[in-house]
Amino acid sequence: MRTRTVRRRRLPFTTGRKAAAAAVARPSRAEPSHATMGKIALQLKATLENVTNLRPLGEDFRWYLKMKCGNCGEISEKWQYIRLMDTVALKGGRGSASMVQKCKLCARENSIEILSSTIKSYNAEDNEKFKTIVEFECRGLEPIDFQPQAGFAAEGVESGTVFSDINLQEKDWTDYDEKAQESVGIYEVTHQFVKC
């Protein structure tokens, strides 16, 4: 009686380097990615009395912001500031930003950059209207609140008297212009963010 030999088909089996290469080549499940948010503008509105050219002063001016993670929606509890003079390199040599931060909740690395060419002054003709005073390049970090503090400057409309180190934390500021012999002030400071 003859015995029948059954040949089994061998499955390809790779070891060592070949296995590692195959694992790399295999498409892995994609991580959820957030879309680059792009530019977000900060707009200011105020009532100016006898002053104009309200502006942030210097590269060390602190923009106090509250941020939201564009990936998971986590909002920072504390105020954080960013400055023009601060630059942080992005991973993988993708340029730099004013702030790079890892989200506490989802561990995503996000960044935000002040676009220096977009910084504008708020003038007498802008009185009681929203005007963009700065734009931010947002890559995962979205500013949702702004707190103006010290470091603003303005000038007397008629006299040109410079008022430096104006603090807008209380949303109001008053002084006296000796040259023009009149009171000056900035009142009802409000803001909004708009996508560019």
C-alpha positions as CSV (number, residue, x, y, z in Angstrom):
1,M,0.0,0.0,0.0
2,R,1.3,3.4,-1.1
3,T,1.4,6.2,1.3
4,R,0.6,9.7,-0.1
5,T,2.8,12.5,0.9
6,V,1.0,15.8,1.4
7,R,3.1,18.7,0.7
8,R,2.3,21.7,2.8
9,R,2.7,25.2,1.3
10,R,5.2,27.2,3.2
11,L,4.2,30.6,4.2
12,P,6.8,33.3,3.8
13,F,8.5,34.0,7.1
14,T,11.0,36.8,7.6
15,T,13.4,37.4,10.4
16,G,15.8,40.0,11.6
17,R,16.3,43.0,9.3
18,K,13.8,41.8,6.7
19,A,11.0,41.6,9.4
20,A,11.9,45.1,10.7
21,A,11.8,46.5,7.1
22,A,8.4,44.8,6.5
23,A,7.1,46.3,9.7
24,V,8.2,49.7,8.7
25,A,6.7,49.3,5.2
26,R,3.4,48.2,6.6
27,P,1.0,51.2,7.0
28,S,0.3,51.9,10.6
29,R,-2.9,53.3,12.0
30,A,-2.8,57.1,11.4
31,E,-2.7,59.3,14.5
32,P,-5.5,61.8,14.7
33,S,-4.0,65.0,13.3
34,H,-5.1,68.6,13.8
35,A,-5.3,70.8,10.8
36,T,-2.9,73.7,10.9
37,M,-5.0,76.5,12.2
38,G,-3.2,79.3,10.2
39,K,-3.4,82.9,11.1
40,I,-5.5,84.4,13.9
41,A,-5.7,88.2,14.4
42,L,-6.1,90.0,17.7
43,Q,-8.4,93.0,17.3
44,L,-8.6,95.8,19.8
45,K,-11.3,98.4,20.4
46,A,-11.0,101.4,22.8
47,T,-12.2,104.9,23.4
48,L,-9.2,107.3,23.0
49,E,-9.2,110.7,24.6
50,N,-6.6,113.2,23.2
51,V,-4.2,110.4,22.4
52,T,-3.2,108.4,19.3
53,N,-0.7,105.8,18.1
54,L,-1.4,103.3,20.9
55,R,1.0,100.5,20.4
56,P,3.0,97.7,22.1
57,L,6.5,98.9,22.9
58,G,9.6,96.8,22.0
59,E,10.4,93.2,21.3
60,D,10.1,92.4,25.0
61,F,6.4,93.4,25.1
62,R,4.4,90.6,26.7
63,W,1.3,89.4,25.0
64,Y,-0.7,87.7,27.8
65,L,-2.9,84.9,26.3
66,K,-5.0,81.9,27.3
67,M,-4.5,79.1,24.8
68,K,-6.6,76.2,23.6
69,C,-5.1,72.9,22.2
70,G,-6.4,72.5,18.7
71,N,-6.1,68.7,19.0
72,C,-8.1,67.9,22.2
73,G,-9.6,71.3,23.1
74,E,-7.8,71.6,26.5
75,I,-7.7,75.2,27.7
76,S,-4.8,76.6,29.8
77,E,-5.9,77.8,33.2
78,K,-3.1,80.3,33.7
79,W,-2.2,83.4,31.6
80,Q,0.9,82.7,29.5
81,Y,2.9,85.4,27.7
82,I,4.8,85.3,24.4
83,R,7.3,87.9,23.2
84,L,8.9,88.8,19.9
85,M,12.4,88.3,21.3
86,D,11.7,84.7,22.2
87,T,12.3,82.1,19.5
88,V,12.1,78.3,20.0
89,A,13.2,75.8,17.4
90,L,10.6,73.4,16.1
91,K,11.3,69.7,16.0
92,G,12.6,68.3,12.8
93,G,14.1,71.6,11.7
94,R,10.7,73.0,10.6
95,G,11.6,76.6,11.6
96,S,10.9,78.4,14.9
97,A,8.1,79.8,16.9
98,S,7.5,82.3,19.8
99,M,6.3,79.4,22.0
100,V,6.3,75.6,21.7
101,Q,4.2,73.7,24.2
102,K,3.3,70.2,24.9
103,C,-0.4,69.7,25.8
104,K,-0.9,68.4,29.3
105,L,-3.9,66.3,28.2
106,C,-3.0,64.8,24.8
107,A,0.8,65.4,24.8
108,R,0.6,67.0,21.3
109,E,3.4,69.5,20.7
110,N,1.9,72.8,19.5
111,S,3.3,76.2,18.7
112,I,2.3,79.8,18.1
113,E,4.3,82.6,16.5
114,I,3.9,86.4,16.6
115,L,4.1,87.8,13.1
116,S,6.2,90.9,13.7
117,S,5.2,92.5,10.3
118,T,1.5,92.6,11.4
119,I,1.9,94.7,14.6
120,K,0.0,97.9,14.1
121,S,-0.9,100.9,16.3
122,Y,-4.4,101.9,17.3
123,N,-5.0,105.5,16.3
124,A,-7.5,108.3,16.9
125,E,-9.3,107.5,13.7
126,D,-9.8,103.9,14.9
127,N,-11.7,105.2,18.0
128,E,-14.4,102.8,19.2
129,K,-13.9,100.4,16.2
130,F,-12.2,97.0,16.2
131,K,-8.8,97.0,14.5
132,T,-6.2,94.3,14.1
133,I,-3.1,95.1,16.2
134,V,-1.2,91.8,15.7
135,E,-1.5,88.4,13.9
136,F,-0.4,85.0,15.2
137,E,0.7,82.0,13.2
138,C,-1.0,79.2,15.0
139,R,0.1,75.5,14.7
140,G,-2.1,73.7,17.2
141,L,-2.2,76.5,19.9
142,E,-5.2,78.8,19.5
143,P,-5.4,82.0,21.6
144,I,-8.9,82.4,23.1
145,D,-8.4,85.3,25.6
146,F,-6.1,88.3,25.8
147,Q,-5.2,90.4,28.9
148,P,-3.5,93.7,28.1
149,Q,-1.0,94.7,30.7
150,A,2.0,97.1,31.0
151,G,4.2,98.0,28.0
152,F,1.9,100.1,25.8
153,A,2.8,103.6,24.6
154,A,0.8,106.4,23.0
155,E,1.2,110.0,22.0
156,G,-0.8,113.2,22.6
157,V,-2.9,114.0,19.5
158,E,-2.0,117.7,19.4
159,S,1.2,117.9,21.4
160,G,3.0,114.7,20.4
161,T,3.8,114.1,24.1
162,V,4.9,110.4,24.4
163,F,3.3,108.4,27.2
164,S,5.2,105.2,27.8
165,D,4.6,102.2,30.0
166,I,0.8,102.5,29.8
167,N,-0.8,99.7,31.8
168,L,-4.2,98.6,30.4
169,Q,-4.9,95.7,32.8
170,E,-7.8,97.7,34.3
171,K,-9.1,98.3,30.7
172,D,-8.8,102.1,31.5
173,W,-5.9,104.5,31.7
174,T,-5.7,108.3,32.4
175,D,-3.0,110.9,32.6
176,Y,-2.4,114.6,32.0
177,D,-0.7,116.2,29.0
178,E,1.3,119.1,30.4
179,K,2.2,120.5,26.9
180,A,-1.4,120.5,25.6
181,Q,-2.8,121.2,29.1
182,E,-5.5,118.6,28.8
183,S,-6.4,115.3,30.3
184,V,-5.7,112.2,28.2
185,G,-7.1,108.7,28.5
186,I,-7.9,105.3,27.1
187,Y,-11.2,103.7,28.1
188,E,-13.3,100.6,27.7
189,V,-10.6,98.4,26.1
190,T,-12.0,95.3,24.6
191,H,-10.8,92.7,22.2
192,Q,-11.7,89.8,19.9
193,F,-9.9,87.2,17.9
194,V,-10.7,86.6,14.2
195,K,-9.4,84.0,11.7
196,C,-7.5,85.6,8.9
